[in-house]
């Protein structure tokens, strides 16, 4: 072993040995203490050190006043991580559910709340008209509401119907979804449409697909998002009809996804003109290709891109790999930096076997080889489907990036129009 390895082992042994000196603080609470006092002590103790989140405090209240509800939340979350033979559960290939996710959903769906700190106060029985004074009757009333709403949230039929709406929006893999909150707040919207406005299965699927695509593209549920969500919920709770809800969805989409957004913002530094492994704009572009039934780039088969996102298609290597259209080694030889080489407009998903066959030569050399055996019409169709400007292989790299971003943005716009047109 090297000296570094010996030092590491020695330090780890010392750490284990020193565990005997680790002290754990203990609080003695009298047996006649009120449950509410115990809950408050728990919250206060955990306000320092490794602090717990608001959803932990909410789950603590559930343990005190409705332990069966907490167990149901934990069961649904646990079952989402692995399939259970012979049973329909929350398991899926898009997301692993956590208790926090379900707490967010039930607070939004059942109480029109996005800020979990208010959710905690609400379930404690805080009277917001009396400066947060605790009222046992309010607490019991709100727990009754929780008990009536949670079964809707953890209904596996509704859950899987909702996941189909995400896939209908082109998001066939969890790898394309950067924000967990986008999934769970969209699920709350799905439940509101289903149970409050009685949307049919097809109506709700199309509404939810459009909303999820819109929210994901704009990173609606990242950063300081809770105030935005609560504002939406406050508007929606005043509605009485499905028509009003539809108008809300369409008006929000049309307000943000304007021609200027697609022609200017999306192709700029807030969208596709960045480097890296991907962002919400890139993922929306991939989802758009799936919605538009694009075939795998460079593949001689008619295999749709969507098919290679399905579970079970990967071997030792992933079926789909992101490929530099202008190869990395080639651009390095031309003096380009990594940030310029790894621009999103320089990426495309291709079948891994095709990726292995593409070396580090200029596209003007490898692309004619790939196109052998294809008619000019087939080449044009392949390029159009994958947002490649015709003659791209001979373009200066910088010009190629600009031209391709515009075509990628056009694909995203086309997908949005399809999702909008699906709404009656």
LINQUIRA-V717281 format. One record per helix or strand of 3 or more residues. SS is the DSSP state (2 for helix, 1 for strand). FROM is the first residue (numbers start at 0). LEN is the number of residues. Records with the same first field share a line. If there is no record, write none. Layout:
SS->FROM-LEN / FROM-LEN
This chain:
2->2-19 / 34-11 / 53-12 / 66-13 / 98-13 / 115-9 / 127-3 / 135-18 / 155-13 / 173-3 / 179-17 / 200-17 / 225-11 / 241-15 / 258-7 / 279-12 / 304-5 / 327-6 / 337-4 / 343-3 / 351-6 / 362-8 / 375-10 / 391-3 / 396-25
1->319-5 / 346-5
